[in-house]
Amino acid sequence: MSNEKRIKIYTQQAINRLKKITFNKKVILGWDGFVDNVWHLVEERNSATDYQIMESMLTLNQRIKEVAGGGLSTEILKKDQRAGGFSANTGRVLGKLGIDTTLISLFGDKKINKRFSNLVEMTEVISLGDPCIAHIFEFADGKLMFPANQNIRNMDWEKIKNKVGLAKLIDLIEEADLIGLGYWANMPYYHTICKGIKKEVGPKLSRKSRQLFMDFGNVKKRSAQDLAFICSSLSQLEEYFKLTLSFNRSELLDTAKALGIVTEHIKMELVEILDKVREKTRISNVVVHTNRFAASSNQEGIKILKQPYCENPVVTTGAGDTFNGGYILGLLCSNQAEGRLAIASGTAGYFIRNGIPPSREELISFLIEYPSYFNKQGVVE
């Protein structure tokens, strides 16, 4: 099947599901919360009003190389300040799409931080404490993120249980159709949360079908041993949930290296690596998203959907979490792997071109036009 035909089939499957379903599912997301300070770098300034934004990360890379051993001063301009992190970014998507969502996250200790006020309007919020702060430098070809994780670093099962209450946690998860958790990489005690859910929550749940969606985050900061350990232990949760692991390209490669799937002597295509990670972890479903395609591996096999590249995105920060939000919607409303990829890719594609996540109607309209975006950049490969 040609890529062009595959794209039309996948997107039509997604459109059909989105038009027919009633959104009566419940989702819980946890555990982080960030206030993102988003910046541009100034490449050249000629006057107070005449300046040029640094468009490429490679320009900064070259300047750093040139002053290695010395120092570099680069002017920054505030672009935006917004709610960020897995819970806020993914919750914003689900709230806009009309999904009943509860966020158990770091949104404010004494009161909810004003940057999360729009989330309070569209979701239920249970705050675990004050949010973390992140500084993000955006370029046309990527971004640099510098999070200060002190408020999430010591989060563990006991803190969550004591803040929310075990009985309430059990009730919330009992009612939920899907639980979404991120980012393992920022939380050294994440394994205690997985263990707590398995031992103290799982046995109290009814046997209805539930999904557990996880995004590890930036795994480069964690050791290969830690990464291999969490991967090997997650399959135990399959007793109570059907698991999905979501990766970007870099996270998937790092995970594959930690699991011994990829070495300097073993090379393979990204989708083959994805399939090997699923086999090694014994998890139901794994998905990877890049700026060119998305793919999933599960019992149905490997499915791939090409994505139209966006040369001039309005925003890139939060695009991965927006893909996650779309994929979560796909897990809730479609039993077809192809349709899930299309819903997720369409949600992220709309976001980077418009700066906000889509409503259901806007997502359907975007997916109807989805194949035409390839024509704007050339023939589909």
Secondary structure as UniProt FT lines:
FT   HELIX           3..20
FT   STRAND          26..31
FT   STRAND          34..45
FT   STRAND          51..53
FT   HELIX           57..66
FT   TURN            67..69
FT   STRAND          76..84
FT   HELIX           86..96
FT   TURN            97..98
FT   STRAND          100..105
FT   HELIX           114..116
FT   HELIX           117..122
FT   STRAND          124..127
FT   STRAND          132..139
FT   TURN            140..141
FT   STRAND          142..148
FT   HELIX           150..153
FT   HELIX           157..164
FT   HELIX           166..175
FT   STRAND          178..182
FT   HELIX           184..186
FT   TURN            188..189
FT   HELIX           190..196
FT   HELIX           197..201
FT   HELIX           202..204
FT   STRAND          211..215
FT   HELIX           219..221
FT   HELIX           224..234
FT   HELIX           235..239
FT   STRAND          242..248
FT   HELIX           249..258
FT   TURN            259..260
FT   TURN            264..265
FT   HELIX           270..281
FT   STRAND          285..289
FT   STRAND          293..298
FT   TURN            299..300
FT   STRAND          301..306
FT   TURN            317..318
FT   HELIX           319..333
FT   HELIX           337..354
FT   HELIX           360..375
FT   TURN            376..377
//
